[in-house]
């Protein structure tokens, strides 16, 4: 038996990590796990929420910013609407009259589209390389998983039309085919938990045959809850390829049970050796 190659970059293994045989289905989150098209989204969401939040005695800019940051990041990986539902509750707590969460969501998406417009245009015109806006090493990983005959799925908290648009622009659609899922305005009709249940049911498999990659707690937690194997990607989105882990993501994702935590996919062969033992 060949000895697994060792990691040259950063990696964390949980004490409970056990390699699996029989994995046949792999679920990926999108933003921060594969795509960087929306990198910097908190820099749009938080200022918008700060602007719209009623102030109460004792508030400071620092405290308000920290509260809202914790709110939105604790829901990272879920549909955007849940962050807006939480914000509407904050407004109500402070004596304000919140707008509908869907209104906040649409306003946030409008502002975010303004930010990422040049990235979208650059991808469309070929002035920005696809790999410039994908997490370092994503494509070789997807190629390898596809070559092994694994069924790949994409599930994102970003609205489905945007996920499909950006996956196509990044040249990722062919890895997933029609197995690309995203959020809907009717938010109760979609969740990553529902997608996982669907994968298990339609393929008549147990959770032990599922592997997931994600940078949000939701896909990690949902995968672990059915007995799957979860790889946390604590990606340093603002410095793609740095090899460093985002400290907040690392702490959060290991805290919800991730089996392995990596910064990106630079150590592809060691990762595969550990996930798919000979």
Secondary structure, DSSP 8 states (H G I E B T S, - for coil): -------SS-EEE-TT----S---EEEE--BTTTB-TTTTTHHHHHHHHHHHS---TT--HHHHHHHHHHHHHHTTTS-HHHHHHHHHHHHHHTT-----HHHHHHHHHHHHHHHHHHHHHHHHHTSS-GGGGB-TTHHHHHHHHHHTT-EEEEEEEEEHHHHHHHHHHTT-HHHHTT-EEEE-SSGGG--HHHHHHHHHHHHT--GGGEEEEESSHHHHHHHHHTT-EEEEE---GGGTT-----HHHHHHHHHTT-SEEESSSSSHHHHHHHHS--
